[in-house]
């Protein structure tokens, strides 16, 4: 049966007396190119204009007109005064009859809804997914039916452990959830930026979350795993070991949402029109390349800009620098699944790309920020069970538990079974069913029949299930006794952890070791530290010894594994972030430290070269009012030195001259700006007049190949060098 065209389809016409089928709210408008923010436009307006007048107490009353509408209550009554409550006399009590005050405060008192238990802090954006080829041989899902087919999407990135008010650069897993508004209904790919997870069975999810959240007898730490209860739990759950290696890696502190991978984590199924099933694992690969920060940098970013990731995504999209990801799949059959060294239903395992290469099946571009964070980013409801015909589940016990749990989560947060009628959750295709009533029902649902089978005909009959076009669960034989048991094929907890470790570059291994040391140093109970190190001996002896040395403890005896780890698994180069490093500095940010007396032509040349190369250039000075260039021109800057530390930038340039450089060098924040850029392995450009700045940062006699003299290096050459992002060989 042919599918309706979502662009022209609507609910069927209704005969008099027949039921009006549900018609969910559609997206208010297709994505439009962003426009520059006008948030600062009011700064130049005088306090009192023709559209304002002072009240008797000097309070400001702003008036409608000239395109500004009249303010109303929630019931549509126009207000005469939004500055004063109704009183008996000028200084008398507020009157109970003040329905305007009651209306306003009633809504304010109920503005907050329960935040997500996990993934509370998130940020979203709209975009489009474009299919790369016809995948009908693998799946009947219509979004993959032809090359070039476009599907609207909404993506929400998030941290996991922290609350809504926590900071962005926590060491944490990042959620990467995508809602595809397909012409066959919504498909939610609810994943993370790490391809494995801590647990194998969803029954342990409440325990995992309880352990990593703030400890219940003290209410802290916030958004951190560096405390006793978390490491106590995972130390007793050896299945977590593989995930711990990923969490201690640089992937847990990404530089930007734009520079991280995404994974569906679980094994799913593609099902084609003939009912043939193929196992599939989903990967998002950023076209911008992978990039993370170092831990010291993350700590300082959290202090300088706790909203760093959110601001970065918002700025990039509003600047027209639209991030893109390729959607890739690993597909394999039952024969491979049966012969693979590990169980493909185990969410703590991966399938190395060298064994099953990635296949690009489409590209996603994010090109529109949200209009309202609450309405869209907070109210969006992702659920793993939201699939479309052609995509189905496997018996992964963690996936099965997620499928069961998410509906309760959405009902608790959003307060009604009708949360699918919220615009951000509403399908962009015809919706027809006999689900009725409930809190905040927004459909008219007219007519007599609200059930089926019924005896009505035509539109009055309502919808019917469609055996041909409808979702059909893949047919598969299932058997076995009902038991609470873990499959023996899930029992190897250390082999892939060791493979991940051996696949990392030397700097990446150093960062993993230091992360373990930092986190375990925060544990107050020695036996918890000892147990983790004992587990790590099953991963790699050098790693365990390095962590023990960093903790100042004796190397404990190795934990006895249930299955002896295979230390001969070949390294997988694709597991190292270096395999997907960026090819240029595009999408990154250069911070230029400037002083009075700087050469305006040199600053302009640097700005032009980096801007032409797709980068953002921001200037930092002693005062936000700006600097006076060598020719006398006054040039504003983007940041005062205290508020623009080098941790906010991917590379820096030091443009200083004469007395201006000497004055700026005397500021404590300048010392930190320069020394941090150096100790964080960044590329540094400088002019000869910036020597006082280099000396203030303590690096004047430590310059290396990543510190370039801009008097002998062109701006274009400096830009090309900065594409490397870090000079890991630097001795810091």
N, C-alpha and C positions, 0 to 999 in steps of 0.2 A: 504494500500500500504506500502510495506516495505521501511525503510529509508536507504539511502546510508551510507556506512561505511566511516566516515570522514577521517580515516587514509589512505584509498586507493582511495577515490573519487577525481576526478579532473573535470575541465570543459570538456564537450564533445569534441571529435575530430571535427575538422572543415573541411568541404568539400571545395574544391577550390571555391573561390568566396563567400562562406558562411560567416556569421558573427562569429567573435571570441568573445565568451562570456566573461564577466568580470571575472578576476581572481585576487582577492585582495592579497596584500602581506601577506605572512604567517609569524608567529613568527619565527625569525631567527634560533632559536635552542631551544630544550626542556630545562627546568630548570636543571642546573648543580649544584652540591654541591659547596658552596662558598670556596674560597681560601683566606688565610690571605692577607691583603693589603700589597703591596710592595711600598707604597707611600714614604717611607723613604729611599728606596734603594739608591737613588742618593746622599744622604748626604755624603757618603764616597768617592764619585768620585772626583778626582782632577779637577780643573777648566779647564785645558788644557790637553787633551789626544791625542792619535793618531787620534781620530775621530773629533777633533776640531782644529781650527786654528784662530789666532787673525787677525782682519782686520787692515787697515791702521790707524784707529782711536782708536784701542784697543778693538773694539767690538768683541764679541764672535760669530764665525761662526761654527755651528755644522754640521757635514758631514754625509751623508748616508753611509750605509754599515753595514755588520754584523747583518743582520736582520732588520735594520732600513731603511724604504723606502725613496725614494726621495720625497720632497714636491712639490705639484703642485698647480696651480690655480684651481678654480672651474670648468674650462673647460678642465682640465687635462694636461695643459702645465707645464713641469717641471721648477721649479724656479732655478735660479743661485745664488740668494742673497735674503734673507728674513730679512736683517738687515737695508738696505738702500734703499731709494726711488731714482728714476732716476733724476739726476741733470745736469745742464749745468755747468761743472767744479766742482771742489771739494767743493766750497762754494757758488755755484750759485743757481738759483731758481729751484724748482721742475718742471719738464716738464709735460705738459698736456698729452703727449702721454704715460705716465707711466700707461699702462693698468694693470700691476701687483698691483700697489698701489690702483688703482680704483676698481679692483675686490675685494681686501681685505677689503677696507673701505666701499664699497657699501654693502657688506654682514653684516659687523659689525654695520653699521648705521641702519639696519633693523632687528637686532636679536630679539628685544623684540616684543612680541605680547600683546594685551590687557589682563591684568590679570582678573581672575574671579571677578565679582562684589561681590559675597559672596563665601566663601570657597577658597579664594585666596591662603592662606598658607596651603599647604598640603604636604604629603609624601606618597609614594606608594611602593608596593612590589608585587611580583608574588608568586603564590602558586597553590595549588590543592585542589579541593573540592571532597570528597569521600562520595558517598551516603551510608546511613546506612541500607536501606531496600527498597523493592519494594513498591512504592506508587501508583501503577496503579489504585488502588481503588479510589484514590482521584484526581489524575492528570495524564494526558497523557504526561507531560513534560518528555522528554527522559533522562534528567540528573538524574531523580529519578526513572528510570525504573527498576533498579536492584541493589541489595546490592553490594557494592564494586566498582561501576562504578565511574571513575575519570573524572573530568572536570577541565581544566585549569582556573585559575582566576587571576584577577588583582584587588588589593584593594588600595584605596586612602583614607587616614585619613586626616582630616583637622580641622582647626578652622573656624568659620563662619564670624565674624565681621571684623577681622583685614586684612590688606593688605599683600602682598606677603612677605614683609620684617618685619612683626611684630613678636612678641615673642611667644613661644610655650605655656607657662603656663598662658595664659589669662583665666579669668573666662568666659567661653563661651561654647556653644554647640559644640560638635565635630562631623564632618561629618564622616560617615562610609559607603563608597560607594564600591560596589563589582560588577565587570564585570565578568560574567560567559561566557566563550567561549564554548558554548554547540555545539553539532553536529547538532542542528536545528537552529543555529543562536545565537546571543548574548542576554543574559538576564542581565539587570542592576537592582540590588537591591540598590536603592539610599536612604540610611537612615542616621540616626544620632545615637549618644550614649544616647539619651533621647527618650522615646517612644511617647511623645506628642509634640505639637507645639504651637506657640504663637497665631495663627489665625485659623479660621475655613474656610475662603473663600480666594482663591488665589488673589482676587481683592485687598486685603489689603497687599499683600506681598511687593510691592514697598514702601508703607508707613512704614511698619515695618523696612525694611532695611534702608530707609532714616533716620529713627529716631535713629537707633543704630549706624550708621556710624558717623564719625567725624562731628561735627556741621559745617554747611556750611559757617557760618560767621566768623569762627576762625580756622577751619582745624584741630581740635583736640576735644576730646581725641582719640587716636588710639587704636583699639582692646579692647575697654572697653565699657561696658554698663552703667558705673557709671557716668551718666551725665543727664542733664535735659531733653533733647529731647526724649531719650528712655523712661524714667520713666513717662514723660508726656503722651506719646502715650499709653503705656501699662496700665497706670492708668485709661485711658478713654476707654480701651478695656478689660472689666472684663473677657472676654474669655481667656485672657493671664494668668490669675491668677494661674491656675494649672501648666503651664509651668514655671512660675516664681519660684514656690517652688522647682522645679527640678533644675532650673538654679542657685538658691542660695544654692543648696546642694553641697556636695563634688563631685558629679558626673561631675560638670562643671570644676573641676580642677584635672583631672586624673593623676596619677603618671606616666602612660605610655599608649600609644596606646594599648599595649599588655594586659593591665589590665582593660579594659573597655568593657561594653556590646555594642551591636549594635541593632537597631530596624528599621524595615521597616516603622514605624510610621502609615501608612495607613492600612485600611482593603482592601485586594485583594481577588481574587477568584482563587481557584483551579478548573479545569475543566477536567473531565476524558474522556475517549474515547467515552463514551455513551452520552456525553454532559451534564452530571450531574454536577452542580456547588456547591461548598462548600466555605464558607467564610474562609479566612486565614489571620493571622497576623504573621509576621516573626520576630524572635529574634536571635541574635548572643550572645552566652554565652561563655566567655573566660575560657578555661581549666586552665589558670594560676591564676584564682581568680580575684576578684575586689580589686582595691586599688587606693586611691587618696592621695593628699597632703593636708596640712592645708594652709590657706591663707598666713600667714606670710612666710611660706616655699616657696609658689609659687612665691611671690614677689622677694625673694632672689635668687631663681633658675633663674628667668628671667634676673637678673643681672649677675649671674655667668655663665650661659650657655643658651642664648636665643634659642638655637637649641636642647634643652634637649630631647624632644620627638623624633625628627628626629634622633638624634645621638643614642638614646636608641634602636630604632627599627633596625637601620643599624648595630649596634654593636651586638645585640642579634642574628640576622640572620647570620652575618658573623662569629659568634662564634659557630654556629650550634645549638643555642637554639631557635628552630623554634616555634613561637607562634601558638596556635591552638584555634579555636572556634567551638563549636557545633552550627549548624543551627537548631533551634527549631521552631516549629509552634504551634499556637493555631488555631484549626479548629472548626467551628461551623456552624449550619444550620440556615435556616430562622426562625424556631421556637424559637431558642435561641435569635437570633437578635431581634425578635419582643418582647420577654419577658424581655430582659436585661434592667436594670435601665436607661441606657443611649443609645444614638444613635451610632451604630457601624460605621457610616459614619463620625463621628465627630472626627477630628484629634487632638482635645484637650482632648480626653478621652482614657483611657486604659480599657482592660478587665483583672481584677485581675487573677493571675495565680491560685489562690485558687478556682476560679469559672470555668476556663478553663485551665487545666494543660498544661504545655509545653510537646511537643513530639519531641524528637531528630530525625531528618531525615538525618543528615550527619555531616561531620566534615571538616573544612577548615584548612589547614596548609600553612603558608607563609614561603617559604624556599629560595627565591632568591631576592636580592635587584636589583634595576634597574641598567642598564648600563649607562643610561644618563637621568638625572632628567627632562630636558626639553622635550626630545623626548617622554618620557613615562608619567611621573607624571604630567607634565604641559599640554601635548597634549591629554591626555586621555579625552574622552567625554562621560560622563554618562548621561543617559536620562531615566526617569521613564517609558516612553512609549516603551522602548526596552524590550519586553517580547517575550516568545516563546509559541508555542502551548501547552496548558495545564495551562497557567497562564493568568489571565485576570483582568480587572479593576472593581471597583465599582463606585458608584456615589458620592464618597467623593469629595466635591467641591474643596478642596485644591489639591487633587491628579489630578483631571481633569485639573486644571489650570497649574500644573507642566507639565503634558503631552503636553499641548499646547505650553508652553514657551521654553522648552529646545532646540529645534531645532534652534531658533533664537539666543540663547546664543552661541551655537557651531559655527554657521556661523559667528557671530560677532568676536569671539575669533580666530578661525582657518582659516577664510578667504575664505572658499570654501565649496560648498555642497559636495565635495569629501573627507571630513574629515574622512569618514569611511574607506578610503583606507590607512590611516596612520597605520603602523603595530600594534600599541597598541589598535587601534579601530577596526581593520579588523576582521571579523568573521573567525573562524578556520574551516569552513565548505564550501562546494561549494556555490558560489554566482552567480546568473544568473538573469539578468533583462535587460530592454531597457532604463535605465537611461543613458544619454549621456552627454559628453562634460563637460563644467564648468572649472573653474580655477584648475590647477594642476591635470588634469585627467591623471592617470597613467596606465590605461588599453588601449590596442591597439584598441579594439572595431572595428575590421575589419568586412567586409561583407557589404551586401546591405540592409538587413531588419533591421530597428531600431524601429519597431512598431509591434503591434499585435491587432487584428487578421491580419495574412498575408497568402499568398498562397504558401509559400515555404514548403519544406518537409525536413525531416532529421535534421541534425545539422543546416542547413541553416535556418530552421524555427525559431530557437531561443527558449527561454523558454516559458512554459505555466503554468498558475495557476493550482494547484492540489487540488481538492475539498476534497480529503481524507486526504492527509498528511499536507495540509496547515493550517495556523492559521484560526480558526473560532471563531468569537466573540460569547460569550455565549448568547443564546436567553433569553430575559427577557422582560416582558411587561412594557412599559413606557406610562404614560399619565399625563395630568394635563395642566392647563393654563400656558402660558409663563408669568412669574412674576419675578421681582427682590425682593426676599424675603429670609429670614433666617428661617429655619424650627424651629418650637417651641420645637422640641425634642433636639435642640442644646442649649437651653436657661439656663440650670443649669451650672453655671460657678464656683461654689465654693465647691460642695460636694466632688468631687474627690481630690481637693486640700487639703481639710481637712483630707481625708482618707490618702493621702500621708504623711501629717504631723504626724498623729497619728501612722503611721507605722514605723517612724524613731526611732532609739535608742536615748538615752539622749545626747550623744556627737554629733550625727548628727543633732539633733534639735538645740543644741547650735550653731553649725556652720551655720545653715540656718538663725537663728536669727541674728548672728553677720554679716553675709553677707548682709542681708537687711539693717542693720544699716550702714555698710561701704558704700554701694552703694548709699543709700539715703542721707548720709552725704555729698556726692559730688554734690548733687543737690542744686543749688543756690536759687531756687524759693520755698518758704515754702509751698505753696498750693499744689505743686506736691508731697512733702513728706506726707502731711496730707491726700491726696486722696488715696495714696497707703496704708497707715495704716488703713484708713477707710475701704478699700476693705478687708484688712487682718482680720478685725473683723468678717467677714463672713466665714473665714477659721477656725480661732481658736482665742478665746479671749486672751489666755495666750501668743500666738505668737504676736498678735497685741500689747499687753501691753508691752511685752519685747522689741519690736522694738521701740515703742514710748518712753520708758524709756531710751533706748540707744541713741535716738536722742535728749533727753531732751525736749520733747514736751508733751503737754496735749493729752490725748487719745481722738481723734475726734469721732464724732458720726458715727456709721456704715453706709456704703453705703446701700441704699435700693436695695436688689437684685431683679432681674426679677423673679427668682424662689427661694423660700426659700431653703437654703442648708439643706441637710440631714446629721446631725452630728452623726447619729447612724450607718453609714456604718462601717462595721467591718474592723479593721486594716488588711493590707496585709503584712505579714512578708517578702514576696519576694521583696517588694519595698525597704527594707533596704539593704545597701551594706554588712552588717554583715552576711546576709544569704548566700552570695557567697564569703566569705573571703577565702584567699589561705590556703591550707592545709600544706604548707611547705614554706621554704625560697628560694626555687628554682626559678631561674629567677631574683632574687633580687641582690643587690649589697652591699657588706660590705666595709666600708672605715676604714683602719687601720692607725692610727696616730703613727708614729714611730720616735724615737730619736736615737742619738748615744748611744752606750752601751747597746742596747736592745738585748735580748736573741734570737739568730737566730733560735734555735730549737723551741721556743715558737711561733715565727712568722711563721715558716714553718708548724707547727702542725695546727695552726689556718687556714692558707691558704689551706692546704690539706683538712681539714674537710669541709670547706665551698665550695671549688671547687668540691669535691666529692658529695656534696649535691646539685649541680647544680647552685650554686651562683657564682658571679664574685667578686673577691677580688682585691682591689686597695689600694696602700699605699700612704701616704701623709707624707712629711717631711719638715724640715725647708728650705732645698734647693733641687732643682730638681736633682742635681747631686747625691743625695743619702745619706745614713747614714753608719757609721762604726759600725758593730755589735760587741757584747761583745768579740768574738773570733778574732777580727781584720779584718774580711771580709768586703769589701766595697759592699753595696747592693743598687742598684738604686731604686728610688721611682717613682711612676706614676705622682704625683702632688706636686708642691710647696704649702705650707700651704695657701698662698694667693689665689691660683687658684683651690684649692680642698676643698671647704667648705663642712660641713657635710650635707647641704641640697641636695647634689648630691648622697647621699647614703641612704639606707634603714635601716641600723644599723651601729654602729661604735664600734671600739675597740681602746683603748688607751694603747699603749705599750711604756712606757718611763722608763728611768733609769738615776739616778744620775745627773751629770752636764748637760747631754743632755736634760733631762726633764726640768731642771731649765731654760736652755737657750730657749727652745721652749715655755715654759710657759710665757716668757716675751714678746712674739710676740702678738700683738693685734688680729690677725686672729685666734690664738689658743683659745683665750677667746671666740670668736664667734663660733668656731667649736664646742666646748664643750657645751656652754650654749644653742646654737641652737638645738643641738641633744637632749638635755634634755627638752627644752621648746616645741619641736615638738613631744614629747612623744615617742621617739625612744628607742630601747634597746641599752644599753651601756655596753661593756665589758672593764675591766681595770685590770692592774697588780698593785701590791703595789707600784712599783716605779713610777707610773703615778700620785701620789698624787699632785705634783705641777700642773699638767694639770687640775685635778679636782678642785683644789683651784682657778686656773686662771679662770675657767668657772663659779665659784661661786656655785658649787654644791657639794662640798666635804662633807658637813653636811646635804645634802638633798637626798642622795641616797635611792632608793626604790627597790622593788622586780625586776624591769627591769634593774637594774644596777648590773651586775654580776662580782664578783671578779674572775678573770681567774686563780688565783693561787689555788683556791679551786673548780673551775668549769672547767670541761673538754671542749675542743673545740666543741665536739659533743653535749654536753649539752647546750652550748651557742647557737649553731646553731638551736637546737630544740626550744629553748626559743624565738629566733628571728622570728620564724614563725608567732608569734602573731602580729608582726610589730609595734604595738603601745601599750603603757600603758596609756589608756585614763583616768584611775583613778588618774594619777599623778596631783598633785597640782602645777600648773605653774602660 
